[in-house]
Amino acid sequence: MKLVISSDHAGFPLKEEVRAYLSNAGHEVIDLGAFEVDPLDDYPDFAERVGLAIKRGDAPRGVLICGSGVGVCVAATRCPAFAPACAMILTPLTRAWSMTT
């Protein structure tokens, strides 16, 4: 599956792990940043990147990561092409994805 992924500085280390995991599992992952830990970046910017990429058709799904997961989920609700689900563990995320297919 083709996916876009993005995070702010607080989610950067986890994003790198998730990106590597998804790539190793055979998924095509398009990384939209952050590309470094920069405390001045802001999670709504990264949510917008993922929402716009999905709207353009770059990928059918995306992964957003921030410090709590809540900020990017709220910001993503402002993107019309995006139906975000906030998951702290994998089970709710799996259910959310199955409900949107």
C-alpha positions, 0 to 999 in steps of 0.5 A, spaced: 500 500 500 502 507 498 502 511 504 504 518 506 507 519 513 508 526 517 510 528 524 512 534 528 518 535 532 515 531 538 513 525 533 519 525 529 523 519 532 517 515 532 515 517 525 522 514 523 521 508 526 514 507 523 516 509 516 522 504 517 517 498 519 512 500 514 517 500 508 520 493 511 513 491 510 513 492 503 509 499 503 511 505 499 512 510 504 512 517 502 515 522 507 512 529 508 517 531 514 519 533 519 526 531 517 529 533 523 527 535 530 526 542 530 522 545 536 519 551 532 515 546 527 508 546 528 503 540 527 498 543 523 503 544 518 504 537 517 497 535 518 495 539 512 501 536 508 498 529 509 491 532 507 493 535 501 497 529 499 491 525 500 486 530 496 491 530 490 491 522 490 498 521 492 496 516 496 490 513 499 492 513 506 496 517 511 499 516 518 500 523 522 504 523 529 505 528 534 507 528 541 500 526 543 496 524 537 491 528 539 493 535 535 494 532 529 488 528 529 484 535 530 488 539 525 487 533 520 479 534 521 480 541 517 482 537 511 476 535 507 479 529 504 481 526 511 477 522 516 482 522 521 482 517 527 486 518 533 490 511 536 494 510 541 495 503 540 494 499 534 487 495 535 483 502 534 487 504 528 486 497 525 478 498 526 478 505 523 482 503 517 477 497 516 471 502 517 473 507 511 475 501 506 
